[in-house]
Amino acid sequence: MRVKVLSRNPDDYVRETKLDLQRVPRNYDPALHPFEVAREYTRALNATKLERVFAKPFLSSLDGHRDGVNCMAKHPKSLSTVLSGACDGEVKIWNLTKRQCIRTIQAHEGFVRGMCARFCGTSFFTVGDDKTVKQWKMESPEYGEEEEPIHTILGKTVYTGIDHHWKEPVFATCGHQVDIWDEQRTSPKCSLTWGFDSISSVKFNPIETYLLGSCASDRNIVLYDMRKSTPLKKVILNMRTNTLCWNPMEAFIFTAANEDYNLYTFDMRFLESPVMVHMDHVSAVLDVDYSPTGKEFVSASFDKSIRIFPVDKGHSREVYHTKRMQHVITVKWTSDSKYILCGSDEMNIRLWKANASEKLGVLAPREKAAMNYNQKLKEKFQFHPQIRRIAQHRHLPKSIYCQIKEQRIMREARRRKELNRRKHSKPGSVPFVPERKKHIVAVVK
């Protein structure tokens, strides 16, 4: 007769001394873990909840301006330096590590309409309501030295925007027309125009550096080539575009901030319809800026909030607002992709984290590993109803919440009306227009 007996070697599970760690027998064969998915789901749920608990994006407020902040510029070489221009003609240079103003210049009479830093970071340019373009040193003046601009160019009309070439001593201004300037000359090299309305914004492409894009108040977005000294093509939308921003990683892609509460991402080769329509704001979008990775962009709106959109998604992943923050006029994403700066009507510049729940400072290796593991779990279970609900929930100001609800009702009513019209008309007489093409009036080449 054979008897089966459990046989265990005490060396495998008994501690030699009571100070030793308890040995835990583990088998990593997935076939022997029937509850693996359930366990991972619980971890993903906890990780999502903790992400919302630790979501504290607001870092600090840079106050010192005596009027609304109208424009900002990043230093091309220094991560900690940022420039801001106000509606009273004052320009301030800030140190973000110390979170304080290091220099103040009374640059213009009236608004500072636009500013940009030179590609090498030694100087910066400002334009204002007093019809001047001024170039300033980035360094503070010596003791006893006057705070004077290096160059001043007096124009014939008010300039509304300025941008510098990414590699050459050339800059572009806009106003009545787009002017291309050489830094050594006091008259423009060439003037580009297509239409007769004022141009609100001009931007150089960071990759194809000879290309420019501009937005005019007659609802046009016009693309120019500096080498040919002629406009290339333009797209006309239903409403006016306030500004545009080029994707720093994809040469052909740009995003336009529009008055109809939406942002439109275009491929400049196919302007007949936008690549993506980004809808979430409930008022005019005033500014937009890409992250250095080219995967996301941040938008500033008249509805007193800023939103972060993934490039390939129609809705924002994050919305930032405070009780005191008024209409946000300008926004910038810092060059290390970690922070966002926004300037608003009530004279403050606010510093936010780009990732709301990110821990600042040096992370231990175990913390990094845990963070990466949790991120992968959240991605794996992101479409599960419970996890999706927690991850997407945001507290909004009552005004924005009510307007979102109202717009949803209006959108639904329009859709229902269109369906009814199509149902009671002759087949084919009411064509189906996709959402992306509804906002485009025409493309002119």
C-alpha positions in Angstrom: 0.0 0.0 0.0 1.4 3.4 -1.0 0.6 6.5 1.0 1.1 10.1 -0.4 2.6 12.4 2.2 3.2 16.1 2.1 6.9 16.7 2.6 8.3 20.1 3.4 11.8 21.2 4.0 11.8 23.6 7.0 14.8 25.4 5.4 12.5 26.8 2.7 10.0 28.6 5.0 11.4 28.8 8.5 13.4 31.9 9.4 16.8 31.3 11.0 16.4 34.2 13.4 13.3 36.4 14.2 15.1 39.4 12.6 15.1 37.8 9.2 12.4 38.7 6.6 9.5 36.3 6.4 9.8 34.1 3.3 6.7 34.3 1.0 6.4 31.4 -1.5 5.5 32.9 -4.9 4.7 31.3 -8.2 4.9 33.6 -11.2 3.1 31.3 -13.6 0.0 33.3 -14.9 -2.0 30.1 -15.2 -1.9 29.8 -11.4 -3.3 33.3 -10.8 -7.0 33.3 -11.7 -7.6 36.7 -10.1 -4.8 38.6 -11.8 -7.0 41.0 -13.8 -9.3 41.7 -10.9 -6.2 42.6 -8.8 -4.8 44.8 -11.5 -8.2 46.5 -11.9 -8.3 47.3 -8.2 -4.8 48.8 -8.4 -5.8 50.8 -11.5 -8.9 52.2 -9.7 -6.8 53.1 -6.7 -4.1 54.8 -8.9 -6.9 56.8 -10.7 -8.4 57.9 -7.4 -5.0 58.9 -6.0 -4.3 60.9 -9.1 -7.4 63.0 -8.6 -6.6 63.4 -4.8 -3.1 64.7 -5.6 -4.2 66.9 -8.5 -3.0 70.3 -7.3 -1.8 72.1 -10.4 -1.5 75.7 -9.2 2.0 76.5 -8.1 2.3 80.3 -7.7 1.2 83.7 -8.9 3.7 86.3 -10.3 2.2 89.6 -9.4 3.7 93.0 -10.0 2.0 94.3 -13.2 -0.3 97.3 -12.7 -2.5 96.5 -15.7 -3.7 93.4 -17.6 -1.0 91.1 -19.0 -1.4 91.2 -22.8 1.5 89.1 -24.1 4.4 86.8 -23.0 7.6 85.5 -24.5 9.9 82.6 -23.6 13.7 82.9 -23.4 15.2 80.6 -26.1 18.2 79.5 -24.0 17.1 79.9 -20.3 14.3 77.8 -18.9 13.9 80.1 -15.8 13.5 83.4 -17.7 10.2 84.6 -19.1 9.1 88.0 -20.4 5.7 89.7 -20.1 4.1 92.8 -21.5 1.1 94.7 -20.0 -1.6 97.0 -21.2 0.1 100.0 -19.7 3.2 99.6 -21.8 5.3 98.0 -19.1 7.6 95.0 -19.8 8.8 92.7 -17.0 11.4 90.0 -17.0 10.8 87.2 -14.5 13.0 84.6 -12.8 10.8 81.5 -12.4 13.1 79.7 -10.0 13.0 82.6 -7.5 9.4 83.5 -8.7 10.2 87.2 -8.8 10.6 90.1 -11.2 14.2 90.9 -12.0 13.7 93.9 -14.3 11.0 96.3 -15.3 11.0 98.5 -18.5 8.5 101.2 -19.5 8.7 100.2 -23.1 5.7 101.8 -24.9 2.9 104.3 -24.5 -0.3 102.3 -24.5 -0.6 98.5 -24.9 2.4 96.2 -25.5 0.8 94.4 -28.4 3.5 91.7 -29.0 7.0 90.6 -28.0 9.5 87.9 -29.0 13.1 87.0 -28.0 15.9 86.8 -30.5 17.0 83.2 -31.4 20.3 83.6 -29.5 18.7 85.1 -26.4 20.8 88.2 -26.3 17.9 90.6 -26.9 14.2 90.8 -27.4 11.7 92.9 -29.5 8.5 94.6 -28.5 5.7 96.3 -30.5 3.1 98.7 -29.1 0.2 101.1 -29.7 2.7 103.9 -30.2 3.6 102.6 -33.7 7.1 101.6 -32.7 9.2 98.4 -32.8 11.9 98.4 -30.1 14.8 96.1 -29.6 16.1 95.7 -26.0 19.1 94.0 -24.4 18.2 90.9 -22.3 20.9 91.9 -19.8 20.2 94.6 -17.2 21.9 97.9 -17.8 25.1 98.7 -15.8 25.0 100.9 -12.7 24.2 104.5 -13.7 23.4 103.4 -17.3 20.1 104.6 -18.8 17.4 102.0 -19.7 17.4 102.7 -23.5 16.4 100.4 -26.4 19.2 99.3 -28.8 17.1 100.2 -31.9 13.7 101.9 -32.4 11.8 101.7 -35.6 8.9 104.1 -36.1 6.2 102.7 -38.4 3.2 104.3 -40.2 0.5 102.1 -38.5 0.0 100.3 -35.3 1.7 96.9 -35.1 -0.4 94.2 -33.5 2.1 91.3 -33.4 5.7 90.3 -33.9 7.7 87.0 -34.3 11.4 86.3 -34.8 12.9 83.9 -37.3 14.3 80.8 -35.6 17.8 80.9 -37.2 18.4 84.2 -38.9 18.5 87.9 -37.9 15.1 88.5 -39.4 11.7 89.3 -37.8 8.1 89.7 -39.0 5.5 92.3 -37.7 1.9 92.4 -38.5 -0.8 95.1 -38.5 -2.1 96.6 -41.7 0.1 94.1 -43.5 2.9 91.5 -42.8 6.3 93.1 -42.9 9.6 91.2 -43.0 12.5 93.1 -41.4 16.2 92.7 -41.4 17.6 93.7 -38.0 20.2 96.0 -39.6 17.6 98.1 -41.5 14.9 100.6 -40.6 12.6 99.7 -43.5 11.1 96.3 -44.2 12.7 93.9 -46.7 9.3 93.0 -48.1 5.7 93.5 -47.3 3.1 90.7 -47.8 -0.6 91.3 -48.0 -3.7 89.4 -49.2 -6.9 91.3 -48.5 -7.4 94.6 -46.7 -8.2 93.9 -43.1 -5.9 94.2 -40.1 -3.7 91.2 -39.2 -3.8 90.2 -35.5 -1.0 87.6 -35.3 2.0 86.3 -37.3 4.1 83.2 -36.5 7.2 81.6 -38.1 7.3 77.9 -38.6 10.0 76.4 -36.2 11.0 73.6 -38.7 10.4 75.0 -42.2 11.7 78.4 -41.0 10.8 80.3 -44.2 7.1 79.7 -43.8 4.8 82.1 -41.9 1.2 81.9 -40.9 -1.0 84.9 -40.1 -4.6 85.5 -38.9 -6.6 88.5 -40.2 -9.8 90.0 -38.8 -11.6 89.2 -42.1 -11.7 85.5 -40.9 -8.7 84.5 -43.0 -5.7 82.3 -42.0 -3.0 83.1 -44.6 0.2 81.2 -45.2 3.3 82.9 -46.7 6.7 81.8 -48.1 9.5 84.3 -47.3 11.6 83.1 -50.2 9.0 83.8 -52.8 7.8 87.0 -51.1 4.2 86.0 -51.9 1.3 84.5 -50.0 0.8 80.8 -50.7 -2.8 80.1 -49.8 -5.5 81.0 -47.4 -8.4 79.4 -45.6 -11.6 81.4 -44.7 -13.5 80.2 -41.6 -17.0 81.1 -40.3 -15.6 83.3 -37.6 -12.4 85.2 -36.9 -9.2 83.4 -35.8 -7.3 85.2 -33.0 -3.9 83.5 -33.2 -2.2 80.3 -34.4 0.7 78.1 -33.3 2.8 75.7 -35.3 3.6 72.2 -34.0 7.3 72.1 -33.1 7.6 68.5 -34.1 5.5 68.3 -37.3 6.3 70.9 -39.9 2.9 71.0 -41.6 0.6 71.0 -38.6 -0.7 74.2 -36.9 -3.6 74.9 -34.5 -5.8 78.0 -34.8 -7.7 79.6 -31.8 -11.1 80.8 -33.0 -13.8 83.2 -31.9 -16.4 80.4 -32.2 -15.2 78.7 -29.0 -13.2 76.0 -30.9 -9.7 75.3 -31.9 -8.8 73.9 -35.3 -5.8 71.7 -36.1 -4.9 72.0 -39.8 -2.5 70.2 -42.1 -1.2 73.1 -44.3 -1.1 70.8 -47.3 -4.9 70.0 -47.1 -6.7 73.1 -45.8 -10.1 71.9 -47.2 -11.0 70.5 -43.8 -9.2 70.6 -40.4 -7.5 67.4 -39.1 -9.3 67.9 -35.7 -11.8 70.2 -34.2 -11.2 70.8 -30.5 -14.4 71.7 -28.7 -14.7 72.4 -24.9 -14.4 76.2 -24.3 -17.6 78.2 -23.8 -16.2 81.5 -25.0 -13.7 82.9 -27.5 -10.3 81.3 -27.5 -7.7 84.0 -27.3 -4.3 82.2 -27.3 -2.7 78.8 -28.0 0.7 77.3 -27.4 2.2 73.9 -28.1 4.3 71.8 -25.7 7.9 71.1 -26.9 6.9 67.4 -27.4 4.3 68.4 -30.0 1.8 65.9 -28.5 -0.3 68.5 -26.6 -1.2 72.2 -26.6 -2.7 74.6 -24.1 -5.4 77.2 -24.9 -6.5 80.3 -23.1 -10.0 81.6 -23.3 -12.3 84.5 -22.5 -14.3 82.1 -20.3 -11.6 82.5 -17.5 -10.1 79.1 -17.9 -7.2 77.4 -19.6 -7.4 73.9 -21.1 -4.9 71.2 -22.2 -5.8 69.3 -25.3 -4.0 66.2 -26.8 -3.4 66.9 -30.5 -5.4 63.9 -31.7 -8.4 64.4 -29.3 -11.5 66.6 -29.7 -11.9 67.2 -26.0 -9.5 68.6 -23.3 -7.8 66.3 -20.8 -7.5 69.1 -18.2 -9.1 72.4 -17.3 -7.5 74.9 -14.9 -9.2 77.9 -13.3 -9.2 79.8 -10.0 -11.8 82.1 -8.4 -9.8 85.2 -9.0 -8.6 84.5 -12.5 -10.4 86.7 -15.1 -10.3 86.5 -18.9 -7.0 84.7 -19.9 -5.4 86.7 -22.7 -2.0 84.9 -23.2 -0.6 81.5 -22.4 2.8 79.8 -22.8 4.1 76.2 -22.3 7.7 76.2 -20.8 10.5 74.7 -22.9 11.1 71.8 -20.5 7.4 70.7 -21.0 6.7 70.7 -17.2 5.0 74.0 -16.6 2.4 76.3 -18.1 2.2 80.1 -17.7 -0.9 82.2 -18.3 -1.4 85.9 -18.1 -4.9 87.4 -17.5 -6.9 90.6 -17.2 -6.5 91.0 -13.5 -2.7 91.7 -13.7 -1.4 88.3 -12.6 0.8 85.7 -14.3 0.0 82.2 -12.9 2.4 79.2 -12.9 0.7 75.7 -13.3 2.0 72.2 -13.5 1.4 70.6 -17.0 0.6 67.3 -15.3 -1.7 68.2 -12.4 -0.8 65.3 -10.0 2.9 65.1 -10.8 5.3 65.1 -7.8 7.9 67.9 -8.1 11.5 67.3 -7.1 13.8 64.3 -7.3 12.1 60.9 -7.4 13.6 57.8 -5.8 14.0 54.8 -8.2 11.1 52.9 -6.4 8.8 56.0 -6.8 9.6 56.1 -10.5 8.9 52.4 -11.0 5.6 52.7 -9.0 4.6 55.8 -11.1 5.3 54.1 -14.4 3.5 50.9 -13.3 0.4 52.9 -12.2 0.5 54.8 -15.5 0.5 51.6 -17.5 -2.4 50.3 -15.4 -4.4 53.4 -16.0 -3.8 53.2 -19.7 -4.8 49.5 -19.7 -8.2 50.1 -17.9 -8.9 53.6 -19.1 -12.1 52.7 -21.0 -13.6 50.9 -18.0 -16.7 52.9 -17.0 -15.8 53.4 -13.3 -12.2 54.4 -14.0 -13.2 56.6 -16.9 -15.8 58.4 -14.8 -13.3 59.2 -12.0 -10.5 60.2 -14.4 -12.7 62.6 -16.4 -14.5 64.3 -13.6 -13.7 67.9 -13.1 -15.2 70.6 -10.8 -16.1 73.6 -13.0 -17.2 77.1 -12.1 -21.0 77.4 -12.2 -21.0 79.8 -15.2 -18.9 77.4 -17.3 -21.0 74.4 -16.2 -24.3 76.1 -17.1 -22.9 77.3 -20.5 -21.7 73.8 -21.4 -25.2 72.4 -20.6 -26.8 75.1 -22.7 -24.5 74.5 -25.6 -25.1 70.8 -25.5 -28.9 71.4 -25.7 -28.4 73.8 -28.7 -26.1 71.3 -30.5 -28.7 68.6 -30.0 -31.5 70.8 -31.3 -29.5 71.7 -34.4 -28.8 68.0 -35.0 -32.4 67.1 -34.6 -33.5 69.8 -36.9 -31.1 68.7 -39.6 -32.3 65.1 -39.2 -35.9 66.1 -39.6 -35.2 68.3 -42.6 -33.3 65.4 -44.3 -36.1 62.9 -43.4 -38.9 65.1 -45.0 -37.0 66.3 -48.1 -36.3 64.6 -51.4 -33.5 62.0 -51.1 -30.1 63.7 -51.6 -31.4 67.3 -51.6 -30.0 67.9 -48.0 -26.4 66.8 -48.2 -24.7 65.4 -45.1 -21.9 67.8 -44.1 -19.3 66.4 -41.6 -18.5 68.4 -38.5 -15.0 69.2 -39.6 -16.2 70.8 -42.9 -19.0 72.9 -41.3 -16.7 75.6 -40.1 -14.8 76.2 -43.4 -16.1 78.7 -45.8 -13.5 78.5 -48.6 -9.9 77.8 -49.4 -8.1 80.2 -51.8 -4.8 79.4 -53.5 
